[in-house]
Amino acid sequence: MTKNNYDNCSTMENIEIHCYYDNDLSSHDVENSFKVLQYDGHQHSAIYLFDNCRDIDNLSECYDLSKMTEEQAKFAVLGFYDMKYTTMSNIMNDKSAYDSWKDFLKDTIAGVSIKDEINYHRKFPEYDGAKLLVNIVEVRGYNQGDFARVVYKEEEGFLSDKSKTKKYFEQTLFDTPVYCCIVIDGEDHFLEDVDQYEWDLDDAKANVDKFDISDKAKEWIKNNLPKYPES
């Protein structure tokens, strides 16, 4: 939606309102916030790495093993192997190439990609004494098939709140944000305190009141903002 007051601008500032659901902005936000590890397919779901862990590739990069004891590392290695297809003798032979069980574990899980682990187990394994550095959350949209798994690192702020984090990922991946730019005498103004993904006309009007413009211009803008932006 685009509106202007050029027919009566002699009595106030020149104003243009551009307000609509912006698919290009949506694509931009996804590309800049996530790395696609796997697209949705017939037998598997989409997997995304959030920006703060987009360089992680394998399981060894998902853990801090520094506080593991040798006994804990040995137990983790034995749990990794399928004893139906190997023997303790074979495992000890592989272990001989390493100075410690912890080094053996780190190298062993380095051979497992995040994508494969999520596809097969849908979560990361837990190892006693090891600290898992990443989280995985399942997110859904409004349409059938809107489903993905997102890997991310917890940080201070919204990423420390699992419900807010999940909502943010679902909005960014499956919703379309509202782009609203109000051009006043050639200068762009944005509604900075309005949620792009949950457009609220009352919030938008309250934001307009903060603009340093004439009262008449504010009134015109508030009367012409859309209740429901166009696609």
BELVENBEL-V979906 format. One line per field, one symbol per residue. phi: phi as a letter, one per 40 degrees, with the letter a starting at -180 (. if undefined). A space follows every 10 residues. Layout:
phi: ???
This chain:
phi: .bbabccbcc caccbbbbaa cbcccccccc ccbbbccacc bcbaccbbbc dcacccbbcc ccbbcccccc cccccccccc ccccbabccc cccccccbca cccccdcccc cbcddccccc bgaccbbdgc bccbbbbcbb bcbcgcaabb babcachccc bccccdcccc cccbbbcccb bbcbfgbcbb cccbcccbdb cccccccccc ccbccccdcc cccbcccbdc c
